[in-house]
Amino acid sequence: VAFAPALDDRATLLVKFESVEQAVEAALVEARAGAPRETTTRVLRGREELECWDRHASDDWQDEAVVRVSWLPAQLGAVLELVADLGRRGRLALTGRAGVGAGLIRIGGSADEQVAAIDTTRRAPLFGHVVVRHGSLDVRTRVSPWGEPAPSLGVARAIARAWDPRGTLNLGRGPL
């Protein structure tokens, strides 16, 4: 799934179904049934589909921040609403695996706008994890890549020490 809100309150949602034709058609019917009434849908196939995904992948975002997020797959609609709201404040796009509930949010704009979007995303109860994967030096000095430690971090550290008492595995990576 790929989602990019537009400035005119319209958005583009790219969804790729990969299965046998009958399953793809059933998924399309289900997706259209769950979409808002004013939604326009188009099915792309062959070269047109490949070109669409190529354009999406090659979008030029040189100064963006990139955060990895996770959510419950059943919450996809609410996730898209939040992304659309954030998108009205600045350039933003979500690319992810809807069925898995994980993806990347690319955030454009100034460093202040990127930090604000990261903070808003981290405060949203929809997301299980929000990890900053990429950002300018200004953004990276103002936000922790991992965010605030979870209340269960002490338990996680104790488990890590039990399995790796010398601390040689995953040395220097992550909040543990």
N, C-alpha and C positions, 0 to 999 in steps of 0.2 A: 504494500500500500504506500502511496506517496500523496502528500497533501500539502498544498500551498495556498493560503488565503490570498485573495487579491485585494487591492485597495478599494475597489468598488463594492465590497461586501460579497462578491462572488468568489468562489474558490474552485480549485481544480483538485479532484481526488482521482488518482490513478490506482486502479486495483488490477492485479494480475491473478487470474485463476489458471492453475495448471492441473489438468486432469483429463479424463476422457471427455469427449464432447457432451455427452448426456449430463455428466456431473457439472461441467462448466455452465451449461444452460440452466440447470437447477440453481446453481449459485448466483447466476445473474438475476433470475426471478426473485430470489430471496433478497439480494442486495437492493434491487429496485423497490421492493415492497417496504424495506426499512428506511428508504431515503425520504427526505422531505418532499412534499407534493410538487413544489416548484423546481425540483431538480431535473436537469436535462442529462440524459445518459447517451453515450455512444460506445459501441463496441468496435474496437480496432483489431484488425487481424493482419497477418503477413507483414509486408514491408512497412505499412503505416504504423503498426504496433511497435516494431523495432525502432523506427525513427522517433516515435514519441518517447520511448524509454531512453534512447540515446540523447535526445534533447534535454530530458530531465537530468540525466547523469552528468552532462557536460555544462550545466548551468554554472556561470562564473561567480563564485562567492569568495573572493580573495581575503577579505577581512572579517569573515564570520567567526562566531564561536560555534562549536559543535558539542552538544551534550547527548549522552546516551541515556535513554529513559526506559523504564519498564512499567507495565500496567496489566491489569487483569483483562484478558481478551474480551470479556463481556462488556467492558467499560469503553470500548472503542469510540462509540458515539460521543460520550462525555469528553474523551481525550481530544477528539476532533473539534468539539465546541471550544475547549480551552485553547487549542492551537489557533483556531480562527480568531478568538478574542485577542490573543497575543499578537497575531498577525496584523490586526488593525492598528497596533501601536508601532509596528516596524516590520521589516522584511524577515520572513520566517518560513521554514518548510520542514515537514516531518516526512521521513522515509523509514519504513519499518515493516515488520512481519505481523500483520493483524492477528493471525491465529496464535502466534506465540506471545504477543503482547510486549514487544520490544522494538526499539528503533532509535534513530538519531534525529535530533532537532537541530537544524542549522539556523542560527540567529544572526541577522545582519544588523546594521545600524552602528551608532557610536558605541564606544566602550560603556558609557553610562546606560544606554538602552540595552545592551547585551547583559550587563550585570543585573539590571532590573528584571529582565526576562528570565534569567537563570534563577534569581531569588523567587519570582512568582511561581515558576515551575517547581521549585523545591518545596514551596509551601502548599502546593496543590495535593490534596490527599489521594488523588487518582494515581499518582506515580509512586511505585515502590522504591525505585532508585533513580537518582539524577546525578550523573557523573560527567564532569567537564572533560571532554576528550581533546579539544583544541580551542585555543583562544589567543588573542594578542597578549603581549607581555603585560599590558595594562590590566586586561581582564584577569589574567592568571594571578597577578599579585593582589587582586581585590576579592577573589573568591577561591575557596578551597576546592580542589578538583573533586574531592569526595563528599563535601558538604559536612553538616554537623553529624557527629557520631550518633548512631542509634543507641537507644537505652540498653540494648542487648549486647553492646560492644564488649563489655567486661566478660560476659559468658563466652563470646566468640574468641576473645584473646586467650582465655583459659583453655579452651578446646585446642586452639592452635599450639599453645605451649605443651599440651599433653602429647600431641602428635609430632611436634617438632621442638623438643626442649632446647636445642642449641640455636634455633632460629635460622637454619640454613636454607630452608625452602622459601621461595617467594621473597627473598631478601630485598628489603627496600621498596616493595610494591604494595600498594593498597593500605587501607587504614589499620590493618591488623599487624 
